[in-house]
Amino acid sequence: MTVPRSFTGGGITLPMMRVTPRYFFYLFLFTSSIVTAAETPRKDARVTQVIREVNVLEPAAPKRPAVLNEKLGDGTAVRTGGESRAELTFLDLTITRLGANTIYSFRKAGRQVELNGGSILLRVPKNSGGATILSPAVTAGVTGTTLIFEYARAGATRMTLLEGTARLTLVGHPAQTRNLRAGQTLEVPAGATRIPEPTEVDLDRLMKTSPLIIGFRPLPSRDLIGAAIKQQQARGLNNNNPNQRGPQNPSDPPAPAPAPPPQGPGPR
């Protein structure tokens, strides 16, 4: 491409650069990198709360203590000790809270969660594409939901919906699925070949007693949970339901009110 070597105007002579094909090539690379950076979503999580013993497990690295406000990359695992809890927050305000004796890992900016023991609270914003929870016994698909998911190492699983909807599926029996709505809890015993019916849980009491709620900042979905509590109270909670809380293990007796999540043997 031929261009003048200089431009004279107002008594000032300005040199003109020679435009070559290489110039356009580098310009293309530069603008492409800007567009790619803008379109690529951030997949890391920020540690927004640490209570007692919380460790980070990264590939090919020894475990180390989690640090408040540090960023964790895709594929990182987090493990909590006894009476310990943690909270991770993603860029789109997807929030995961970990209960005691929990081992958890995430991919896809927190949209694919793997739980190998313990309990989590997962809040996924509305219209954000949903998320999947993976455990050895069941999987859960959620879209715009706040829930508590618990998996005991003995194999029992429980999912409780605080707001929104979700679907639970048995890993070994994919035809076995069940939909849940706000105020319902579903407990699947170890070795189950079918999913039982969900039962009602006292949302108001759960919000006042759960270790995944108490001691943390208010959830962004608190208004939606409040609306679900009002709806539940308006229609009347089934107080004769023997499984309002759900047993910690399949052999435990039922209890009338929510309590801390099932612990099971903690991760070694």
N, C-alpha and C positions, 0 to 999 in steps of 0.2 A: 504494500500500500504506500503510495507516494504522498507526502505531506510537506508543506513549506517548512524550512529550517528555522524560521523566526517569524515573529509577528510584531509589527511596529504600530504603536498607537499612542497618541498623546505625548510624543517625544521620547517614549520608552521602548526599547527593543527587548522583547522576551524570547528566549530560546524555546523552540518547539521540540518535543521529544519525538523520536522516530518510532512509529507504531509498527511492530513486527508480529508475525503469527505467534511467536512465543509469548508476547505481551497478552494476547487474547487467551492463550492457554492458561497462563497463571491467573488471569482475571476469572476465568471459569472455575478453576480450583478453589479460589478464595470465596467466591459467592456460593459455590456448592457447599463448602464447609459451614458457612453461616446458616444456610437453609437446613442442612442436616442437623446441626446443633439445635436449631429452633424446633424441629419436628420430633427429635428424639426425647421421649419422656424420661425424667429422672427416675431411676429405679431404686435408689438407696433410701434407707430409713434413718430417722434421727431418734436417738435414745432420749426420751422426754421424761422418764422417771425411772429411778433405781431405788429399790428398797431391799436392804441387806445384801444377800449373796446373789449376784447376777454375773454370769460369765459369758463371754463371746467365744464361739467355736468357729474358726475360719479354716478353710481348706489348707492342708499342709502347714498348719501353724499350731503351737500349743495354746491351750485355753488361756484366756486372760480376763481380768475384771472389766465389766462394761463401765464406760465413763459417760456421765451425763452430757447430753448434747452432741456426742460423737455420731458420725455417720457410718452406717453399716451397709455393705454392698450386697447385691443380689446373690443368693445362695448361702448367706451367712446363717449360722444357727446360734440360738441363745438358750442358755440353760439357767434355771433358777434353783436355789437351794430351799431347804425347809424354811417356812415362814418368810419367804422372799417373794417379791413381785417386781414387775417391770412394765414399762410402756414404750412402744415404738410408734412413731408418727411418720406417715409418708407425705409426699408433696401435695397430693390431692386430698389430704386429711383423712385418708384411710388410717384407722387406729387399731393396733393390736395390743392388748394387755395380757401379761402372762401371770398365772397364779403360781403358788408354791410347787416345787418339784416338777417343773415343766421343762420339756425339751422341744424346741420349736425352730423351724427354719422357713424361709420365705423366698419366693422367686416372683418375677413379673410385677415388681413394685408392690409386693404384698398381696397380689391377687391370687397367688397360689401358695397356700399355707400347708405345711406338713407338721402334724402333731404326733409325737411318738410317746407321749405320756404327760399327764397333768391337765391343765385347763387354760383356756384363753377366752378373752372377750374380743370379738371382732366387730368393728364398725366400718361399713362400706357405704360411702355417700351414694345418694340417689343419682341415677343417670351416669354412672361411672364405669359401667361394663361388668360389674359383678365380680365374684371371687369364688374360689374352690378351696375347701378344706379337705386335706387328705389324712387319713389315719389307717392303721392296719385293718380295722374292721369295717368302717363306713366312710363314705365321702359325703360332703355337703356342698350344694350349690346355692349361692346367695346373690341377690341383686338388691342394692339399696336397703341394707338390713343391719340391725345391731343384735348380736346374739352371744350366748355363752356356750362354748363347746368344751366338753370334758371327756377325757379318755384315760381310764385306769389301765395300768400295765397288765392287769389280770384279764382285760378284754372288754369290760363294760364301757358303754358310751352313752353320754347324755347330751342333748342339745336343747337349749331353751331360747325362745325368741322374745326379745325385749321390744322390738318393733320390726315391721316389715314382714317378709315371707322368705321361706327357704325350703329346699328339698333335700331329703336324706336318702341315700342309697346304700344297700349292703354291698361290700366289695366282692364277696364270693357268690352273691345272688343278685346280679344287676337288675333283674326284673322286679326286685323288691324295692319299691320307693314309697316315700310318704312326704306329703306337703305339710308344712307347719305355718301357722300365722302367729301374730303377736299374742303373748300370754299363754302359749302352749309349750309344753316340754315333752320330750320323747326320750325314753330310756331303752337302749338295746342291750340285752344281756350278752355276755361272752358266748361265742359259738352259735348265736342266733341264725336261723335259716329264714326267718320272716320278721318283718318290722311290726311291732305292736301299734295299737292306736295311741295317738298323743293324748296327754291329759293337761288339765289347767294348772297353772302355777300362779301364786299370789305375787303379781308383778310389784305391787306397792311395797310389800314386805321384802321382796328380793332386792329391790333398789336400796333399801335401808340396811341390809345385812350382808350383802355379797362382798367378799374381799376384793373382787374385781371392780367394785364401785367405790367402796369406802376408802378414803385416803387418796383418791385420785381427783384430778380436776373434773369439772362437769363435762359430760360428753356433748359434742356438737348436735347429737340427735336427741338431746334430753326433752325437747318439746314434743317430738314424735313419740317418745316413750311415755311422757305425761299424758298424751292423748290416748294411747293404748291403755293406760291405767284407768282413765276415766271411762272408756268404753267397757272395760272389764267390770268395773264397779257398777256401771249402769245396767248391765245385763245380769249381774249377780254372779259371784264366784262360787263354784261348786265346792263348798266347804266339807262335803261328805267324801270328797275324792281322797282315797287313802294314800295317793302318791303325789301330794302337792309339792313336795321337795324332791322325792326320789331317793332311794337308798344309795349309800356310797358304793356298795358292792352288791351283786345280785343276792347274796345270802343275808345281807343286813336287813333289819326290820324297817318298815317305812316310818317316816317322820312327818309331822303335820306342818312344818314350816321350812323355808329355805335355810340352808346352812352352807358352810364352806365346801368347795368342790371336792369330789372324790380324789383322794391322794394316791392310793395304790402304792406299791413299792416305788420309791424315788429312783431317778436315773443314777446309775453308778458311774 
